[in-house]
Amino acid sequence: MDRSVSVWTMLLFIAGCAILVVAAWNLPNLARWGDDYGNVLVFLAFFMMMSIGGRWFWTGIDAIWNAVRGRNNA
């Protein structure tokens, strides 16, 4: 039973958490940025940032969960 999580996965998890916190912190700025740069561009940039952050966050959660449960991290 492999109960470890790679350092790279944990770094991505931490980066994903940071991205999601920064995104949440900047929610009030979206309307102003939409006025300055265009709603579509701001939406696409915000969506991409949240997608990447969410992907890294859930990759870390899955790896941690599998290590806790003792599953192979394939």
N, C-alpha and C positions, 0 to 999 in steps of 0.2 A: 504494500500500500504506500503510495507516494503522497505524503502530506505536506508538500512544499509548493510554493508559488514563486515563479521566476521574478527576478529583480525587474526585468523589463516590463512584465505585466503589472507589477506594483507601481512602477513609475508612470505607466500609462493610466492606471487607476487614479493616482494622485493628480496627474495632469487633467484628466477628465473631470474630477471633482472641482479643480480650480476653474476650469472653463465654465462649468455649469454655475458656479458661484458668481463668476464675473458676468455671465449672461443674465442671471437673475438680478444682479446689482444694477445692470444697465437697462432693464426693462423701461423705466421712466424716460429714457433718452430716445427710444425708438421713434416717437412722433417727431421730435426735433430733427433727428437724423433723416427721417423720411422726407421732411420738408427741404433739408439741405441737399440730399443726394438722390432722392427719388425713392418712392415706396417699394418698388419692385427690387431694386438693388439692395436696400436695407433688409427686406424680407429674405432674399436669397442668401445674403451674407449671414444673417442671424440664424436661418435654418441650417446652413452648413456648419456653423460653429456649434450649434446645439446638437446636430447629428453626430459630429465627431466627438464632442465631449460625452454625449450619451453612450456612444459605442465604446469608448475607452472605459467609462464608468462601469457599464454592464459587463465588459470583458473581465475587469478586475473582480467584480462581485461574483461572477460565475466561477472564476479561478479560486477565489477564497472559499466559496461555498463547496466546491468540489474537494478542496484540500481538507476542509473541516469534516466533510462526510467520508473522506478517504478514497475518493474515486480517482482514477487515472486522468491526468490532465492532458488529454490528446488534442 
